[in-house]
């Protein structure tokens, strides 16, 4: 029963991550919204899968979860840094470091 | 359709939004963010398929896919940063 709640929560966060692509203006906001929503939704979804049936997922699933948790923000950062270097400034101006 | 079908359809329906951004996104960076988002969702569908049907191999495929998706996003971002545009 808890797995259903976790799976539904994961789907909801995935939806919110998707909505971030619609509602937010500018690449930086979308990167932030989507990055948080996706990885959170994926984490909840995967934990729901583990809780539901550990025999079929096992430690490889935990490895996938840890991988997503670590590389999600790194990918978002890489894109944001590339955008900043190419001269795209966020709304607040964003001084160079 | 079983729970598996509903979950996968749910993930793929939420994938429509980044797909829209991938199509419309004015800048390259929107498209890279949408691609990264789509990669995570495909890996999730694979993991869901593996978990429900009991085929452990699909989970390894999901892990490999997530790794390659991440690699692709970072390399494209690096290329966009230093590209010859």
N, CA and C atoms of all chains as a GROMACS GRO file, in nm:
protein
  546
    1UNK      N    1   0.084  -0.119   0.000
    1UNK     CA    2   0.000   0.000   0.000
    1UNK      C    3   0.089   0.125   0.000
    2UNK      N    4   0.194   0.118   0.086
    2UNK     CA    5   0.284   0.235   0.088
    2UNK      C    6   0.352   0.247  -0.048
    3UNK      N    7   0.376   0.132  -0.116
    3UNK     CA    8   0.446   0.146  -0.245
    3UNK      C    9   0.359   0.224  -0.342
    4UNK      N   10   0.226   0.203  -0.333
    4UNK     CA   11   0.139   0.280  -0.425
    4UNK      C   12   0.150   0.428  -0.396
    5UNK      N   13   0.156   0.462  -0.265
    5UNK     CA   14   0.166   0.604  -0.232
    5UNK      C   15   0.298   0.660  -0.285
    6UNK      N   16   0.406   0.584  -0.269
    6UNK     CA   17   0.537   0.633  -0.316
    6UNK      C   18   0.536   0.646  -0.468
    7UNK      N   19   0.480   0.545  -0.535
    7UNK     CA   20   0.478   0.551  -0.682
    7UNK      C   21   0.395   0.671  -0.728
    8UNK      N   22   0.280   0.691  -0.661
    8UNK     CA   23   0.196   0.805  -0.700
    8UNK      C   24   0.269   0.936  -0.672
    9UNK      N   25   0.340   0.942  -0.557
    9UNK     CA   26   0.415   1.064  -0.527
    9UNK      C   27   0.522   1.089  -0.631
   10UNK      N   28   0.589   0.979  -0.673
   10UNK     CA   29   0.691   0.995  -0.777
   10UNK      C   30   0.632   1.048  -0.905
   11UNK      N   31   0.516   0.992  -0.942
   11UNK     CA   32   0.452   1.039  -1.066
   11UNK      C   33   0.414   1.186  -1.053
   12UNK      N   34   0.364   1.223  -0.933
   12UNK     CA   35   0.323   1.362  -0.915
   12UNK      C   36   0.441   1.456  -0.930
   13UNK      N   37   0.555   1.417  -0.869
   13UNK     CA   38   0.674   1.504  -0.879
   13UNK      C   39   0.722   1.509  -1.023
   14UNK      N   40   0.711   1.396  -1.094
   14UNK     CA   41   0.752   1.397  -1.236
   14UNK      C   42   0.665   1.494  -1.313
   15UNK      N   43   0.535   1.493  -1.278
   15UNK     CA   44   0.444   1.585  -1.347
   15UNK      C   45   0.483   1.729  -1.316
   16UNK      N   46   0.516   1.755  -1.188
   16UNK     CA   47   0.556   1.892  -1.151
   16UNK      C   48   0.683   1.930  -1.225
   17UNK      N   49   0.776   1.834  -1.237
   17UNK     CA   50   0.898   1.862  -1.313
   17UNK      C   51   0.865   1.897  -1.457
   18UNK      N   52   0.764   1.827  -1.510
   18UNK     CA   53   0.724   1.858  -1.648
   18UNK      C   54   0.659   1.994  -1.657
   19UNK      N   55   0.573   2.025  -1.559
   19UNK     CA   56   0.504   2.154  -1.563
   19UNK      C   57   0.605   2.268  -1.556
   20UNK      N   58   0.718   2.241  -1.488
   20UNK     CA   59   0.822   2.345  -1.482
   20UNK      C   60   0.863   2.388  -1.622
   21UNK      N   61   0.859   2.292  -1.717
   21UNK     CA   62   0.900   2.328  -1.854
   21UNK      C   63   0.800   2.421  -1.919
   22UNK      N   64   0.675   2.415  -1.872
   22UNK     CA   65   0.574   2.499  -1.936
   22UNK      C   66   0.571   2.637  -1.874
   23UNK      N   67   0.564   2.636  -1.739
   23UNK     CA   68   0.528   2.760  -1.671
   23UNK      C   69   0.646   2.855  -1.655
   24UNK      N   70   0.768   2.800  -1.641
   24UNK     CA   71   0.878   2.890  -1.601
   24UNK      C   72   0.937   2.956  -1.725
   25UNK      N   73   0.986   3.076  -1.706
   25UNK     CA   74   1.044   3.149  -1.819
   25UNK      C   75   1.196   3.140  -1.810
   26UNK      N   76   1.260   3.123  -1.921
   26UNK     CA   77   1.406   3.131  -1.924
   26UNK      C   78   1.468   2.996  -1.891
   27UNK      N   79   1.579   2.964  -1.954
   27UNK     CA   80   1.642   2.834  -1.934
   27UNK      C   81   1.680   2.808  -1.789
   28UNK      N   82   1.726   2.913  -1.717
   28UNK     CA   83   1.774   2.884  -1.581
   28UNK      C   84   1.662   2.835  -1.493
   29UNK      N   85   1.547   2.901  -1.501
   29UNK     CA   86   1.436   2.857  -1.414
   29UNK      C   87   1.393   2.717  -1.454
   30UNK      N   88   1.391   2.692  -1.584
   30UNK     CA   89   1.348   2.558  -1.626
   30UNK      C   90   1.447   2.453  -1.580
   31UNK      N   91   1.576   2.486  -1.588
   31UNK     CA   92   1.676   2.389  -1.544
   31UNK      C   93   1.655   2.357  -1.396
   32UNK      N   94   1.633   2.462  -1.317
   32UNK     CA   95   1.613   2.440  -1.173
   32UNK      C   96   1.488   2.358  -1.149
   33UNK      N   97   1.376   2.402  -1.207
   33UNK     CA   98   1.250   2.334  -1.179
   33UNK      C   99   1.252   2.191  -1.226
   34UNK      N  100   1.302   2.170  -1.350
   34UNK     CA  101   1.301   2.035  -1.404
   34UNK      C  102   1.401   1.947  -1.330
   35UNK      N  103   1.517   2.002  -1.299
   35UNK     CA  104   1.617   1.920  -1.231
   35UNK      C  105   1.566   1.869  -1.099
   36UNK      N  106   1.504   1.959  -1.021
   36UNK     CA  107   1.455   1.916  -0.890
   36UNK      C  108   1.339   1.820  -0.905
   37UNK      N  109   1.244   1.857  -0.994
   37UNK     CA  110   1.124   1.774  -1.007
   37UNK      C  111   1.155   1.635  -1.056
   38UNK      N  112   1.242   1.627  -1.158
   38UNK     CA  113   1.271   1.496  -1.217
   38UNK      C  114   1.339   1.405  -1.119
   39UNK      N  115   1.447   1.456  -1.058
   39UNK     CA  116   1.526   1.367  -0.973
   39UNK      C  117   1.444   1.327  -0.850
   40UNK      N  118   1.368   1.422  -0.795
   40UNK     CA  119   1.283   1.387  -0.681
   40UNK      C  120   1.179   1.285  -0.720
   41UNK      N  121   1.116   1.307  -0.836
   41UNK     CA  122   1.015   1.212  -0.881
   41UNK      C  123   1.074   1.077  -0.909
   42UNK      N  124   1.193   1.075  -0.970
   42UNK     CA  125   1.258   0.947  -1.000
   42UNK      C  126   1.293   0.875  -0.871
   43UNK      N  127   1.341   0.950  -0.771
   43UNK     CA  128   1.380   0.886  -0.646
   43UNK      C  129   1.258   0.824  -0.579
   44UNK      N  130   1.150   0.900  -0.571
   44UNK     CA  131   1.029   0.846  -0.507
   44UNK      C  132   0.978   0.725  -0.584
   45UNK      N  133   0.981   0.737  -0.717
   45UNK     CA  134   0.929   0.627  -0.800
   45UNK      C  135   1.011   0.500  -0.777
   46UNK      N  136   1.143   0.516  -0.776
   46UNK     CA  137   1.229   0.398  -0.758
   46UNK      C  138   1.211   0.339  -0.618
   47UNK      N  139   1.200   0.427  -0.516
   47UNK     CA  140   1.181   0.373  -0.381
   47UNK      C  141   1.048   0.299  -0.374
   48UNK      N  142   0.948   0.351  -0.445
   48UNK     CA  143   0.820   0.279  -0.450
   48UNK      C  144   0.839   0.141  -0.512
   49UNK      N  145   0.921   0.133  -0.617
   49UNK     CA  146   0.946   0.003  -0.679
   49UNK      C  147   1.018  -0.091  -0.583
   50UNK      N  148   1.114  -0.036  -0.507
   50UNK     CA  149   1.185  -0.124  -0.414
   50UNK      C  150   1.089  -0.178  -0.308
   51UNK      N  151   1.006  -0.085  -0.252
   51UNK     CA  152   0.917  -0.126  -0.144
   51UNK      C  153   0.818  -0.229  -0.196
   52UNK      N  154   0.777  -0.211  -0.322
   52UNK     CA  155   0.675  -0.301  -0.372
   52UNK      C  156   0.730  -0.442  -0.390
   53UNK      N  157   0.851  -0.452  -0.450
   53UNK     CA  158   0.896  -0.588  -0.479
   53UNK      C  159   1.048  -0.587  -0.480
   54UNK      N  160   1.108  -0.615  -0.364
   54UNK     CA  161   1.252  -0.607  -0.355
   54UNK      C  162   1.318  -0.719  -0.433
   55UNK      N  163   1.252  -0.834  -0.449
   55UNK     CA  164   1.322  -0.949  -0.508
   55UNK      C  165   1.359  -0.919  -0.653
   56UNK      N  166   1.273  -0.843  -0.725
   56UNK     CA  167   1.304  -0.824  -0.866
   56UNK      C  168   1.395  -0.704  -0.889
   57UNK      N  169   1.404  -0.613  -0.791
   57UNK     CA  170   1.489  -0.497  -0.819
   57UNK      C  171   1.626  -0.516  -0.754
   58UNK      N  172   1.629  -0.523  -0.620
   58UNK     CA  173   1.756  -0.554  -0.556
   58UNK      C  174   1.852  -0.438  -0.558
   59UNK      N  175   1.980  -0.469  -0.538
   59UNK     CA  176   2.079  -0.364  -0.517
   59UNK      C  177   2.111  -0.289  -0.646
   60UNK      N  178   2.085  -0.348  -0.760
   60UNK     CA  179   2.111  -0.273  -0.884
   60UNK      C  180   2.017  -0.153  -0.891
   61UNK      N  181   1.893  -0.173  -0.841
   61UNK     CA  182   1.799  -0.060  -0.839
   61UNK      C  183   1.848   0.050  -0.748
   62UNK      N  184   1.907   0.010  -0.633
   62UNK     CA  185   1.960   0.112  -0.542
   62UNK      C  186   2.075   0.185  -0.610
   63UNK      N  187   2.154   0.109  -0.686
   63UNK     CA  188   2.264   0.173  -0.760
   63UNK      C  189   2.209   0.273  -0.860
   64UNK      N  190   2.100   0.235  -0.928
   64UNK     CA  191   2.039   0.329  -1.024
   64UNK      C  192   1.989   0.452  -0.951
   65UNK      N  193   1.928   0.431  -0.833
   65UNK     CA  194   1.876   0.545  -0.756
   65UNK      C  195   1.991   0.638  -0.716
   66UNK      N  196   2.100   0.579  -0.663
   66UNK     CA  197   2.212   0.663  -0.621
   66UNK      C  198   2.273   0.734  -0.742
   67UNK      N  199   2.279   0.662  -0.854
   67UNK     CA  200   2.337   0.723  -0.974
   67UNK      C  201   2.256   0.844  -1.016
   68UNK      N  202   2.124   0.827  -1.019
   68UNK     CA  203   2.040   0.940  -1.060
   68UNK      C  204   2.054   1.055  -0.962
   69UNK      N  205   2.061   1.021  -0.830
   69UNK     CA  206   2.068   1.128  -0.730
   69UNK      C  207   2.197   1.208  -0.746
   70UNK      N  208   2.306   1.140  -0.784
   70UNK     CA  209   2.434   1.212  -0.792
   70UNK      C  210   2.450   1.282  -0.926
   71UNK      N  211   2.405   1.218  -1.036
   71UNK     CA  212   2.439   1.278  -1.166
   71UNK      C  213   2.333   1.376  -1.213
   72UNK      N  214   2.214   1.374  -1.153
   72UNK     CA  215   2.112   1.468  -1.198
   72UNK      C  216   2.157   1.611  -1.183
   73UNK      N  217   2.192   1.650  -1.058
   73UNK     CA  218   2.237   1.788  -1.041
   73UNK      C  219   2.364   1.820  -1.119
   74UNK      N  220   2.451   1.721  -1.140
   74UNK     CA  221   2.574   1.750  -1.214
   74UNK      C  222   2.539   1.788  -1.358
   75UNK      N  223   2.445   1.715  -1.417
   75UNK     CA  224   2.407   1.747  -1.555
   75UNK      C  225   2.342   1.884  -1.561
   76UNK      N  226   2.256   1.913  -1.463
   76UNK     CA  227   2.191   2.045  -1.464
   76UNK      C  228   2.294   2.155  -1.450
   77UNK      N  229   2.394   2.130  -1.363
   77UNK     CA  230   2.498   2.232  -1.345
   77UNK      C  231   2.578   2.252  -1.472
   78UNK      N  232   2.607   2.139  -1.541
   78UNK     CA  233   2.689   2.152  -1.663
   78UNK      C  234   2.617   2.238  -1.766
   79UNK      N  235   2.488   2.216  -1.779
   79UNK     CA  236   2.412   2.293  -1.878
   79UNK      C  237   2.405   2.439  -1.836
   80UNK      N  238   2.382   2.462  -1.705
   80UNK     CA  239   2.369   2.601  -1.659
   80UNK      C  240   2.501   2.674  -1.676
   81UNK      N  241   2.612   2.606  -1.643
   81UNK     CA  242   2.743   2.671  -1.658
   81UNK      C  243   2.770   2.704  -1.804
   82UNK      N  244   2.735   2.608  -1.893
   82UNK     CA  245   2.759   2.633  -2.035
   82UNK      C  246   2.676   2.752  -2.082
   83UNK      N  247   2.552   2.760  -2.034
   83UNK     CA  248   2.467   2.874  -2.075
   83UNK      C  249   2.528   3.004  -2.024
   84UNK      N  250   2.577   3.000  -1.898
   84UNK     CA  251   2.632   3.124  -1.840
   84UNK      C  252   2.757   3.167  -1.916
   85UNK      N  253   2.840   3.069  -1.950
   85UNK     CA  254   2.965   3.102  -2.021
   85UNK      C  255   2.932   3.160  -2.158
   86UNK      N  256   2.826   3.109  -2.220
   86UNK     CA  257   2.792   3.161  -2.352
   86UNK      C  258   2.717   3.294  -2.343
   87UNK      N  259   2.708   3.350  -2.224
   87UNK     CA  260   2.660   3.486  -2.216
   87UNK      C  261   2.513   3.501  -2.184
   88UNK      N  262   2.448   3.390  -2.147
   88UNK     CA  263   2.306   3.402  -2.113
   88UNK      C  264   2.297   3.439  -1.966
   89UNK      N  265   2.240   3.555  -1.936
   89UNK     CA  266   2.236   3.600  -1.798
   89UNK      C  267   2.096   3.573  -1.742
   90UNK      N  268   2.090   3.526  -1.615
   90UNK     CA  269   1.957   3.511  -1.553
   90UNK      C  270   1.892   3.646  -1.530
   91UNK      N  271   1.763   3.644  -1.496
   91UNK     CA  272   1.687   3.770  -1.488
   91UNK      C  273   1.754   3.868  -1.393
   92UNK      N  274   1.812   3.816  -1.282
   92UNK     CA  275   1.865   3.907  -1.182
   92UNK      C  276   1.998   3.966  -1.223
   93UNK      N  277   2.045   3.937  -1.348
   93UNK     CA  278   2.170   3.998  -1.390
   93UNK      C  279   2.285   3.901  -1.375
   94UNK      N  280   2.306   3.845  -1.256
   94UNK     CA  281   2.407   3.741  -1.241
   94UNK      C  282   2.546   3.790  -1.269
   95UNK      N  283   2.613   3.842  -1.166
   95UNK     CA  284   2.750   3.890  -1.186
   95UNK      C  285   2.840   3.773  -1.212
   96UNK      N  286   2.952   3.795  -1.290
   96UNK     CA  287   3.049   3.689  -1.316
   96UNK      C  288   3.118   3.656  -1.185
   97UNK      N  289   3.152   3.529  -1.158
   97UNK     CA  290   3.221   3.496  -1.031
   97UNK      C  291   3.360   3.561  -1.029
   98UNK      N  292  -0.578  -0.286  -1.811
   98UNK     CA  293  -0.433  -0.275  -1.812
   98UNK      C  294  -0.386  -0.278  -1.666
   99UNK      N  295  -0.279  -0.352  -1.638
   99UNK     CA  296  -0.237  -0.370  -1.499
   99UNK      C  297  -0.172  -0.244  -1.446
  100UNK      N  298  -0.126  -0.257  -1.321
  100UNK     CA  299  -0.062  -0.142  -1.257
  100UNK      C  300   0.060  -0.102  -1.337
  101UNK      N  301   0.131  -0.203  -1.390
  101UNK     CA  302   0.253  -0.172  -1.467
  101UNK      C  303   0.218  -0.080  -1.583
  102UNK      N  304   0.111  -0.115  -1.657
  102UNK     CA  305   0.076  -0.034  -1.773
  102UNK      C  306   0.043   0.108  -1.732
  103UNK      N  307  -0.033   0.118  -1.624
  103UNK     CA  308  -0.073   0.253  -1.582
  103UNK      C  309   0.049   0.336  -1.541
  104UNK      N  310   0.142   0.274  -1.469
  104UNK     CA  311   0.259   0.351  -1.424
  104UNK      C  312   0.339   0.400  -1.544
  105UNK      N  313   0.359   0.309  -1.642
  105UNK     CA  314   0.443   0.348  -1.755
  105UNK      C  315   0.373   0.454  -1.839
  106UNK      N  316   0.241   0.439  -1.856
  106UNK     CA  317   0.168   0.541  -1.931
  106UNK      C  318   0.177   0.674  -1.856
  107UNK      N  319   0.170   0.666  -1.719
  107UNK     CA  320   0.179   0.790  -1.641
  107UNK      C  321   0.312   0.859  -1.664
  108UNK      N  322   0.420   0.781  -1.661
  108UNK     CA  323   0.553   0.843  -1.679
  108UNK      C  324   0.564   0.900  -1.819
  109UNK      N  325   0.511   0.826  -1.918
  109UNK     CA  326   0.528   0.874  -2.056
  109UNK      C  327   0.440   0.995  -2.083
  110UNK      N  328   0.324   1.001  -2.015
  110UNK     CA  329   0.239   1.120  -2.035
  110UNK      C  330   0.311   1.242  -1.979
  111UNK      N  331   0.374   1.225  -1.860
  111UNK     CA  332   0.445   1.342  -1.806
  111UNK      C  333   0.567   1.374  -1.893
  112UNK      N  334   0.609   1.280  -1.978
  112UNK     CA  335   0.724   1.308  -2.066
  112UNK      C  336   0.683   1.399  -2.181
  113UNK      N  337   0.550   1.420  -2.198
  113UNK     CA  338   0.507   1.503  -2.311
  113UNK      C  339   0.551   1.648  -2.290
  114UNK      N  340   0.560   1.690  -2.163
  114UNK     CA  341   0.591   1.832  -2.138
  114UNK      C  342   0.735   1.863  -2.177
  115UNK      N  343   0.834   1.782  -2.133
  115UNK     CA  344   0.969   1.812  -2.182
  115UNK      C  345   0.980   1.797  -2.333
  116UNK      N  346   0.898   1.705  -2.391
  116UNK     CA  347   0.902   1.688  -2.536
  116UNK      C  348   0.857   1.817  -2.604
  117UNK      N  349   0.756   1.882  -2.546
  117UNK     CA  350   0.710   2.009  -2.600
  117UNK      C  351   0.821   2.113  -2.592
  118UNK      N  352   0.889   2.114  -2.475
  118UNK     CA  353   0.996   2.211  -2.460
  118UNK      C  354   1.110   2.179  -2.555
  119UNK      N  355   1.134   2.049  -2.580
  119UNK     CA  356   1.239   2.010  -2.674
  119UNK      C  357   1.205   2.065  -2.813
  120UNK      N  358   1.077   2.066  -2.850
  120UNK     CA  359   1.036   2.114  -2.981
  120UNK      C  360   1.043   2.266  -2.986
  121UNK      N  361   0.990   2.327  -2.881
  121UNK     CA  362   0.970   2.471  -2.892
  121UNK      C  363   1.090   2.548  -2.837
  122UNK      N  364   1.163   2.487  -2.743
  122UNK     CA  365   1.261   2.561  -2.663
  122UNK      C  366   1.341   2.659  -2.745
  123UNK      N  367   1.333   2.791  -2.718
  123UNK     CA  368   1.407   2.884  -2.803
  123UNK      C  369   1.558   2.859  -2.801
  124UNK      N  370   1.612   2.830  -2.681
  124UNK     CA  371   1.758   2.823  -2.676
  124UNK      C  372   1.803   2.677  -2.670
  125UNK      N  373   1.932   2.657  -2.694
  125UNK     CA  374   1.988   2.522  -2.687
  125UNK      C  375   1.976   2.466  -2.546
  126UNK      N  376   1.983   2.557  -2.448
  126UNK     CA  377   1.987   2.511  -2.310
  126UNK      C  378   1.852   2.455  -2.267
  127UNK      N  379   1.741   2.512  -2.320
  127UNK     CA  380   1.612   2.451  -2.289
  127UNK      C  381   1.608   2.309  -2.344
  128UNK      N  382   1.664   2.295  -2.465
  128UNK     CA  383   1.657   2.161  -2.527
  128UNK      C  384   1.743   2.063  -2.452
  129UNK      N  385   1.858   2.109  -2.401
  129UNK     CA  386   1.943   2.016  -2.325
  129UNK      C  387   1.873   1.975  -2.196
  130UNK      N  388   1.808   2.071  -2.131
  130UNK     CA  389   1.736   2.036  -2.007
  130UNK      C  390   1.625   1.937  -2.038
  131UNK      N  391   1.554   1.958  -2.151
  131UNK     CA  392   1.445   1.866  -2.186
  131UNK      C  393   1.501   1.727  -2.217
  132UNK      N  394   1.615   1.722  -2.286
  132UNK     CA  395   1.673   1.591  -2.317
  132UNK      C  396   1.712   1.518  -2.190
  133UNK      N  397   1.776   1.593  -2.097
  133UNK     CA  398   1.816   1.530  -1.971
  133UNK      C  399   1.694   1.477  -1.898
  134UNK      N  400   1.585   1.554  -1.904
  134UNK     CA  401   1.463   1.511  -1.836
  134UNK      C  402   1.405   1.387  -1.901
  135UNK      N  403   1.406   1.384  -2.033
  135UNK     CA  404   1.350   1.267  -2.102
  135UNK      C  405   1.434   1.142  -2.074
  136UNK      N  406   1.566   1.159  -2.063
  136UNK     CA  407   1.650   1.043  -2.035
  136UNK      C  408   1.613   0.981  -1.902
  137UNK      N  409   1.590   1.066  -1.801
  137UNK     CA  410   1.556   1.013  -1.669
  137UNK      C  411   1.425   0.935  -1.678
  138UNK      N  412   1.331   0.987  -1.757
  138UNK     CA  413   1.201   0.919  -1.763
  138UNK      C  414   1.211   0.786  -1.833
  139UNK      N  415   1.290   0.779  -1.938
  139UNK     CA  416   1.305   0.651  -2.008
  139UNK      C  417   1.369   0.549  -1.914
  140UNK      N  418   1.469   0.592  -1.838
  140UNK     CA  419   1.532   0.499  -1.744
  140UNK      C  420   1.430   0.452  -1.641
  141UNK      N  421   1.338   0.541  -1.602
  141UNK     CA  422   1.235   0.501  -1.504
  141UNK      C  423   1.142   0.398  -1.563
  142UNK      N  424   1.101   0.416  -1.689
  142UNK     CA  425   1.010   0.319  -1.750
  142UNK      C  426   1.079   0.184  -1.757
  143UNK      N  427   1.208   0.185  -1.791
  143UNK     CA  428   1.282   0.059  -1.798
  143UNK      C  429   1.287  -0.008  -1.661
  144UNK      N  430   1.315   0.073  -1.558
  144UNK     CA  431   1.323   0.015  -1.424
  144UNK      C  432   1.187  -0.040  -1.381
  145UNK      N  433   1.080   0.033  -1.418
  145UNK     CA  434   0.946  -0.014  -1.382
  145UNK      C  435   0.917  -0.145  -1.453
  146UNK      N  436   0.953  -0.154  -1.580
  146UNK     CA  437   0.932  -0.279  -1.654
  146UNK      C  438   1.011  -0.392  -1.591
  147UNK      N  439   1.134  -0.363  -1.552
  147UNK     CA  440   1.217  -0.468  -1.491
  147UNK      C  441   1.155  -0.514  -1.361
  148UNK      N  442   1.104  -0.420  -1.282
  148UNK     CA  443   1.055  -0.456  -1.150
  148UNK      C  444   0.927  -0.539  -1.160
  149UNK      N  445   0.841  -0.504  -1.255
  149UNK     CA  446   0.712  -0.574  -1.259
  149UNK      C  447   0.726  -0.709  -1.327
  150UNK      N  448   0.807  -0.719  -1.431
  150UNK     CA  449   0.812  -0.847  -1.503
  150UNK      C  450   0.922  -0.937  -1.448
  151UNK      N  451   0.999  -0.886  -1.352
  151UNK     CA  452   1.096  -0.975  -1.289
  151UNK      C  453   1.221  -0.997  -1.371
  152UNK      N  454   1.233  -0.927  -1.485
  152UNK     CA  455   1.354  -0.949  -1.566
  152UNK      C  456   1.462  -0.853  -1.516
  153UNK      N  457   1.565  -0.907  -1.449
  153UNK     CA  458   1.666  -0.821  -1.388
  153UNK      C  459   1.752  -0.751  -1.491
  154UNK      N  460   1.760  -0.810  -1.613
  154UNK     CA  461   1.849  -0.752  -1.714
  154UNK      C  462   1.805  -0.610  -1.748
  155UNK      N  463   1.673  -0.588  -1.749
  155UNK     CA  464   1.623  -0.456  -1.789
  155UNK      C  465   1.671  -0.348  -1.693
  156UNK      N  466   1.695  -0.387  -1.567
  156UNK     CA  467   1.740  -0.287  -1.471
  156UNK      C  468   1.881  -0.243  -1.507
  157UNK      N  469   1.965  -0.340  -1.552
  157UNK     CA  470   2.099  -0.302  -1.596
  157UNK      C  471   2.090  -0.212  -1.719
  158UNK      N  472   1.994  -0.243  -1.807
  158UNK     CA  473   1.977  -0.158  -1.925
  158UNK      C  474   1.939  -0.017  -1.880
  159UNK      N  475   1.854  -0.008  -1.779
  159UNK     CA  476   1.813   0.125  -1.730
  159UNK      C  477   1.933   0.199  -1.674
  160UNK      N  478   2.017   0.128  -1.601
  160UNK     CA  479   2.136   0.192  -1.544
  160UNK      C  480   2.228   0.241  -1.656
  161UNK      N  481   2.248   0.155  -1.757
  161UNK     CA  482   2.337   0.195  -1.868
  161UNK      C  483   2.276   0.314  -1.942
  162UNK      N  484   2.144   0.311  -1.957
  162UNK     CA  485   2.079   0.420  -2.030
  162UNK      C  486   2.092   0.551  -1.953
  163UNK      N  487   2.073   0.543  -1.819
  163UNK     CA  488   2.085   0.666  -1.740
  163UNK      C  489   2.228   0.719  -1.749
  164UNK      N  490   2.327   0.627  -1.748
  164UNK     CA  491   2.466   0.672  -1.755
  164UNK      C  492   2.493   0.739  -1.889
  165UNK      N  493   2.446   0.676  -1.997
  165UNK     CA  494   2.474   0.734  -2.129
  165UNK      C  495   2.398   0.864  -2.148
  166UNK      N  496   2.276   0.869  -2.093
  166UNK     CA  497   2.200   0.992  -2.105
  166UNK      C  498   2.269   1.106  -2.035
  167UNK      N  499   2.321   1.076  -1.915
  167UNK     CA  500   2.391   1.181  -1.841
  167UNK      C  501   2.516   1.225  -1.917
  168UNK      N  502   2.588   1.123  -1.971
  168UNK     CA  503   2.711   1.155  -2.045
  168UNK      C  504   2.678   1.244  -2.164
  169UNK      N  505   2.570   1.206  -2.234
  169UNK     CA  506   2.532   1.284  -2.353
  169UNK      C  507   2.501   1.427  -2.317
  170UNK      N  508   2.426   1.446  -2.209
  170UNK     CA  509   2.388   1.582  -2.171
  170UNK      C  510   2.511   1.664  -2.138
  171UNK      N  511   2.602   1.604  -2.060
  171UNK     CA  512   2.719   1.682  -2.019
  171UNK      C  513   2.807   1.714  -2.139
  172UNK      N  514   2.824   1.614  -2.229
  172UNK     CA  515   2.912   1.640  -2.343
  172UNK      C  516   2.851   1.744  -2.436
  173UNK      N  517   2.718   1.737  -2.455
  173UNK     CA  518   2.654   1.838  -2.540
  173UNK      C  519   2.667   1.976  -2.477
  174UNK      N  520   2.654   1.980  -2.342
  174UNK     CA  521   2.668   2.110  -2.277
  174UNK      C  522   2.810   2.162  -2.296
  175UNK      N  523   2.907   2.074  -2.279
  175UNK     CA  524   3.047   2.118  -2.297
  175UNK      C  525   3.069   2.164  -2.440
  176UNK      N  526   3.008   2.090  -2.536
  176UNK     CA  527   3.026   2.130  -2.676
  176UNK      C  528   2.960   2.265  -2.699
  177UNK      N  529   2.839   2.282  -2.643
  177UNK     CA  530   2.770   2.409  -2.660
  177UNK      C  531   2.849   2.523  -2.599
  178UNK      N  532   2.923   2.490  -2.492
  178UNK     CA  533   2.999   2.595  -2.423
  178UNK      C  534   3.119   2.635  -2.506
  179UNK      N  535   3.190   2.534  -2.559
  179UNK     CA  536   3.316   2.564  -2.628
  179UNK      C  537   3.300   2.547  -2.779
  180UNK      N  538   3.174   2.523  -2.829
  180UNK     CA  539   3.159   2.484  -2.969
  180UNK      C  540   3.207   2.596  -3.062
  181UNK      N  541   3.213   2.565  -3.192
  181UNK     CA  542   3.267   2.662  -3.287
  181UNK      C  543   3.156   2.749  -3.344
  182UNK      N  544   3.047   2.761  -3.267
  182UNK     CA  545   2.936   2.840  -3.322
  182UNK      C  546   2.973   2.988  -3.329
   0.00000   0.00000   0.00000
